[in-house]
Amino acid sequence: RAAAQILSRPSNYRPNLAAELSLSDLGLQPRPNTPEILKYAEAKRFQLRSASLWWLDEMVSTDSAFAERMTWFWHGHWATSYQKVDEPIVMFNQIDKLRKHATGNFKEMSREMVLDGALIFWLDGQRNTARAPNENLSRELMELFILGVNRYTEADVKETAKALTGYNVKKSSGLVSRNLRQSFNGQISFLGTRGTFDALSLVDYLVSLEDCQRFIPERIWYRFISTSSTLTDENSISDAFYNRDISRAMQALVAHEGFQDPLNTQVKSPLEWLVATLRAFQILPSKFERPDYLLNLLQNLGQRPFFPPSVGGWPADEAWISAASAQVRIQAAQYLAKHANLDELSSKKQSERIDFIADWLGIPEWSDRTRMALQGAIRDVQRLALLAICSPEFTVNA
């Protein structure tokens, strides 16, 4: 029951959040080699930095941590990169749409996303016209976002691309409009149906299919539980997703026996690791003495917000472990530990500190080897915290 309450807690979605952060439409890019282009580039860097640090702050300090974690999950699912979009407000508004629906209804989320300016621009949807079809958005909509691999044909891609024709994006703001003269207005046949479709009716149909009911739980399982084991065709998570209710699917995930299976652990991604560390150390990213250090750290580890490497999102689990990345994490932990607020840990009796730090970091149990290492640092709380952050138990999501 407690888990259900946490999972259903609303996100921190607030309308007009971009305006609150002073993110704005910067307009057309000025001509090269002019004073205006320098101001434009500086404003763009400032807005991207502001949006990135705000999101890290939100992850670290929010009371709705699960909803924000789901927002991050959907960022990787509907993976769109600033590398191509190149407009801070357009990327930020996309993330805020995901936050709005993070634990809500997948159909409503999909309807917003298929008309999202960042996603359309990222997948060249603005180039898709009746005379010159572009199939990128159509293909990824079915394969990566709604149905999954091998659940459609090339003929389906060609047909559904017609429903997505004529949508134009104002690059600087992400505003989407439809040019009916560029749109296909006939009937299309795909995945067992025939009729006249636009972007919204297309998404409504795709989301209604049983393959969607299977696919989204599969992705949730892969990202939260295991990259090596798979869900069976008949499972409680898919059953709970019958009405495309994300919160119910996540409640079913928590209740699933696989959730408690000790074999189902995953290596924390760089962002998960950093957010958990900052939260434990009570460090607010935007107030840190070197905020850009945190952004550069994530960049070096390969997982900076707004920059997924491809439309497939980020890798998972053991892909994040290497000798080089482990060394970077250790060095970062050493630096961050020097700025940690460890007052509560210091206030504990030495005999209580090891168990307290396990609860503090959300670790079910220390191995004998780790407990022995921690015991050796019991008098030095900074070293104790550092060893705990660098432990195998903290490296994985239990």
Secondary structure, 3 states (H helix, E strand, C coil): CHHHHHHCCCCCCCCCHHHHCCCCCCCCCCCCCCHHHHHHHHHHHHHHHHHHHHHHHHHHHCCCHHHHHHHHHHHHHCCCCHHHHCCHHHHHHHHHHHHHHCCCEHHHHHHHHHCCHHHHHHCCHHHCCCCCCCCHHHHHHHHHHHCCCCCCCHHHHHHHHHHCCCEEEECCCCEEEECHHHCCCCCEEECCEEECCCHHHHHHHHHHCHHHHHHHHHHHHHHHCCCCCCCCCCCHHHHHCCCCEHHHHHHHHHHCHHHHCCCCCEECCHHHHHHHHHHHHCCCHHHCCCHHHHHHHHHHHCCCCCCCCCCCCCCCHHHHCCHHHHHHHHHHHHHHHCCCCCHHHHHCCHHHHHHHHHHHHCCCCCCHHHHHHHHCCCCCHHHHHHHHHCCHHHHEEC
